[in-house]
Amino acid sequence: MLTEEQLNELKSMLIEQKNMIIERLEKQIDDVEDVIFSGGDELDRGGLEGSRLLRYRTTDRETKLLKKIEYTLAKIDNGTYGYCEVCGAEIPYERLKARPVTSMCIRCKELEEENEDG
């Protein structure tokens, strides 16, 4: 079982990561608004298309991670954090520290990956 100190450390890590993602997303919104309001010629717009696609993929990935972080913070608050959602086993602190949003023990995660590989 995680100690209160460990939980607080993990929660702080998650909050810090959440704030960093929010800052990046807000900056991306500002960058898009700058492009929209500055106009630009056709060449500028064409060059921005690839950049926009890459930014969309990054934003989508970060939005999903942000949702995972929010979900994980809620689990910490309601006392269900640190247990595998598949088998119910306690997830070791070292694994949680390496990846605080993990919701599975290593065994269940490996089984899931084996099943995905077919």
C-alpha positions as CSV (number, residue, x, y, z in Angstrom):
1,M,0.0,0.0,0.0
2,L,1.3,3.5,-0.9
3,T,2.2,5.8,2.0
4,E,0.7,9.2,2.2
5,E,4.1,10.7,1.3
6,Q,4.3,8.5,-1.9
7,L,0.7,9.5,-2.8
8,N,1.5,13.2,-2.4
9,E,4.7,12.8,-4.5
10,L,2.8,11.1,-7.3
11,K,-0.1,13.6,-7.1
12,S,2.4,16.5,-7.3
13,M,4.0,14.9,-10.4
14,L,0.6,14.5,-12.0
15,I,-0.4,18.1,-11.3
16,E,2.9,19.4,-12.7
17,Q,2.5,17.3,-15.8
18,K,-1.1,18.5,-16.2
19,N,-0.1,22.2,-15.9
20,M,2.7,21.7,-18.5
21,I,0.3,20.2,-21.0
22,I,-2.3,22.9,-20.4
23,E,0.4,25.5,-21.0
24,R,1.5,23.8,-24.3
25,L,-2.1,23.6,-25.5
26,E,-2.8,27.2,-24.7
27,K,0.4,28.2,-26.6
28,Q,-0.7,26.2,-29.6
29,I,-4.1,27.9,-29.5
30,D,-2.3,31.3,-29.4
31,D,-0.1,30.3,-32.3
32,V,-3.1,29.2,-34.5
33,E,-4.8,32.5,-33.7
34,D,-1.7,34.4,-34.7
35,V,-1.7,32.6,-38.1
36,I,-5.4,33.1,-38.6
37,F,-5.3,36.8,-37.8
38,S,-2.1,37.6,-39.6
39,G,-3.4,36.4,-43.0
40,G,-0.4,35.4,-44.9
41,D,0.0,34.4,-48.6
42,E,-0.8,31.1,-50.2
43,L,2.7,29.8,-49.8
44,D,2.6,30.5,-46.1
45,R,-0.7,28.7,-45.8
46,G,0.5,25.7,-47.8
47,G,3.6,25.4,-45.6
48,L,1.4,25.6,-42.5
49,E,-0.8,22.7,-43.6
50,G,1.9,20.1,-42.6
51,S,2.6,21.9,-39.4
52,R,-1.1,22.1,-38.6
53,L,-1.4,18.3,-39.1
54,L,1.5,17.6,-36.8
55,R,0.2,20.0,-34.2
56,Y,-3.2,18.3,-34.4
57,R,-1.7,14.9,-33.7
58,T,0.3,16.3,-30.8
59,T,-2.7,18.1,-29.4
60,D,-4.8,15.0,-29.7
61,R,-2.2,12.9,-27.9
62,E,-1.8,15.6,-25.2
63,T,-5.5,15.9,-24.8
64,K,-5.8,12.1,-24.2
65,L,-2.9,12.3,-21.7
66,L,-4.6,15.2,-19.9
67,K,-7.8,13.1,-19.6
68,K,-5.8,10.2,-18.2
69,I,-4.2,12.5,-15.7
70,E,-7.6,13.9,-14.6
71,Y,-8.9,10.3,-14.2
72,T,-5.8,9.4,-12.2
73,L,-6.1,12.4,-9.9
74,A,-9.7,11.4,-9.3
75,K,-8.6,7.9,-8.4
76,I,-6.1,9.3,-5.9
77,D,-8.9,11.4,-4.3
78,N,-11.3,8.5,-4.0
79,G,-8.7,6.1,-2.7
80,T,-8.6,3.6,-5.6
81,Y,-5.3,4.7,-7.1
82,G,-2.4,2.2,-7.2
83,Y,-4.4,-0.9,-7.9
84,C,-4.6,-2.8,-11.2
85,E,-7.9,-2.2,-12.9
86,V,-7.8,-5.7,-14.4
87,C,-6.8,-8.0,-11.6
88,G,-6.9,-5.7,-8.5
89,A,-3.3,-6.3,-7.6
90,E,-1.3,-3.5,-6.0
91,I,0.8,-1.7,-8.5
92,P,4.4,-1.2,-7.2
93,Y,5.4,2.3,-6.3
94,E,8.4,2.2,-8.7
95,R,6.1,1.5,-11.6
96,L,3.7,4.3,-10.6
97,K,6.6,6.7,-10.2
98,A,7.9,5.8,-13.7
99,R,4.4,6.2,-15.2
100,P,1.9,7.7,-12.7
101,V,-1.1,7.4,-15.1
102,T,-0.7,3.6,-15.4
103,S,-3.8,1.6,-14.5
104,M,-2.4,-1.9,-14.8
105,C,0.2,-4.0,-13.2
106,I,3.1,-5.1,-15.4
107,R,1.7,-8.6,-15.8
108,C,-1.7,-7.5,-17.0
109,K,-0.1,-4.8,-19.3
110,E,2.1,-7.5,-20.8
111,L,-0.9,-9.8,-21.4
112,E,-2.8,-6.9,-23.0
113,E,0.1,-6.2,-25.4
114,E,0.5,-9.9,-26.3
115,N,-3.2,-10.0,-27.2
116,E,-2.9,-6.9,-29.3
117,D,0.1,-8.4,-31.2
118,G,-2.1,-11.4,-31.9
